[in-house]
Amino acid sequence: MKRIPSTFTPPIMLDSHSKTPIYRQLYDWFRSAITVGRMRPGQRLPSTRNMAAELQISRISVFNAYEQLHAEGYLEALPGSGTCVARTIPDDAFVSLAAQGRKGSQRIVAASGPRTVSARAGALLQVPPELWLHNLGAFRVSLPALDHFPVDVWSKLVARHSRSQSLRIMAYGDAMGYLPFREAIAEYLSTFRAVRCDSSQVLATTGSQQALQISAQVLLDPGDQVLTEEPGYPGARVAFTSAGAQLVPVSVDGEGMMVSEMIGRGPHARVVYVTPSHQYPLGMTMSAARRMSLLKWAEHTGSWIIEDDYDSEYRFGSRPIASLQGLDVHGRVIYIGTFSKVMFPALRLGYVVVPKDLLPAFCAARDAADIFSSTLYQAVLTDFKRC
Ligand SMILES: Cc1ncc(COP(=O)(O)O)c(C=O)c1O
């Protein structure tokens, strides 16, 4: 048992003109005194009565400050005889906290040498960051014309749904997403993108980045090969790398990913990632012949195709190209879409169309990630699409 020195009244300065309540100033003083080692474990505190008299403040303020420090584990009650600094706090905690106060925590971290992160985090650090994220100027890729967005309509709908205070909007939601939103997506995809699906297969996500991340988690084990377009979308590389996958780049030409090269490079690959409607970043469309051979290969090898259909709503000269998923009769395609390009990226809403047998695994992975997307924005977007 540690020795308990006799009580004393510390030199506390309180500011009666401050906006910070007196009890809070007292609490701050003790907390700081304890964390920098000015008050040691086991050291007694004056009684609430003495402290109040000494500082000429109400006893309630002292009581409230002590209560808070008790609740946070800085103080402990001594049986029958007052209060002391908690003896359960190890002595060396005070030494290191005090040292931090003198030197600054960053310098202590630097002195202790590099700290290890997981191999997966290390691999992620090797992927070059997206430079375009920091540029909002003209001609930048990946950003829609935000100045043309109908902010008035959008904000009225946000206000209407926010005012409704519906429990459905405010409580926890379904990991698969808000049903009317999923129904609207399924209808849109079947009509405009020739995707074969019903609403039960639509999983709402926080953008297509999360859709890629979840797909990687569900389909890949560490060391599995993933075939990716080269050049290709760095966000996809990050998602597969974070699942511990081994990336195998495949060249693209005027017809999209070169499927014959792909088959040669990764005959046992578990996943192939493609942007067939509008290759990222070069913009070509995958030819019908390549689509057929890709689907045939996936069916033959039991591999999965991840189709990232991120912006095919935009076409200059023709109607949108039908999806690869719509040609797939064996359920080997995971179809991913996003509202980042047709709406705005900060909305963070996207979706995956999942083959029916994979639904439980995708739903579980979504739940583990961040449970569900904002129901408010799913509801607003459902109405927005009807305007
Ligand atoms: C090919 C591709 N996929 C996905 C995305 C990102 O989508 P999200 O904002 O929905 O995560 C982008 C963004 O530019 C992209 O270029």
Ligand as a Chemical Component Dictionary entry (heavy atoms), coordinates in Angstrom:
data_LIG
# 
_chem_comp.id                   LIG 
_chem_comp.type                 NON-POLYMER 
_chem_comp.pdbx_formal_charge   0 
_chem_comp.three_letter_code    LIG 
# 
loop_
_chem_comp_atom.comp_id 
_chem_comp_atom.atom_id 
_chem_comp_atom.alt_atom_id 
_chem_comp_atom.type_symbol 
_chem_comp_atom.charge 
_chem_comp_atom.model_Cartn_x 
_chem_comp_atom.model_Cartn_y 
_chem_comp_atom.model_Cartn_z 
_chem_comp_atom.pdbx_ordinal 
LIG C1 C1 C 0 -13.222 4.100 -61.925 1  
LIG C2 C2 C 0 -13.779 4.740 -60.693 2  
LIG N1 N1 N 0 -14.440 3.972 -59.814 3  
LIG C3 C3 C 0 -14.927 4.518 -58.673 4  
LIG C4 C4 C 0 -14.761 5.856 -58.388 5  
LIG C5 C5 C 0 -15.154 6.478 -57.069 6  
LIG O1 O1 O 0 -16.346 6.363 -56.693 7  
LIG P1 P1 P 0 -16.909 6.761 -55.276 8  
LIG O2 O2 O 0 -16.800 8.236 -55.128 9  
LIG O3 O3 O 0 -18.322 6.297 -55.407 10 
LIG O4 O4 O 0 -16.164 6.015 -54.226 11 
LIG C6 C6 C 0 -14.082 6.660 -59.258 12 
LIG C7 C7 C 0 -13.887 8.059 -58.906 13 
LIG O5 O5 O 0 -13.447 8.863 -59.624 14 
LIG C8 C8 C 0 -13.581 6.105 -60.443 15 
LIG O6 O6 O 0 -12.910 6.871 -61.297 16 
# 
loop_
_chem_comp_bond.comp_id 
_chem_comp_bond.atom_id_1 
_chem_comp_bond.atom_id_2 
_chem_comp_bond.value_order 
_chem_comp_bond.pdbx_ordinal 
LIG C1 C2 SING 1  
LIG C2 N1 SING 2  
LIG C2 C8 DOUB 3  
LIG N1 C3 DOUB 4  
LIG C3 C4 SING 5  
LIG C4 C5 SING 6  
LIG C4 C6 DOUB 7  
LIG C5 O1 SING 8  
LIG O1 P1 SING 9  
LIG P1 O2 DOUB 10 
LIG P1 O3 SING 11 
LIG P1 O4 SING 12 
LIG C6 C7 SING 13 
LIG C6 C8 SING 14 
LIG C7 O5 DOUB 15 
LIG C8 O6 SING 16 
# 
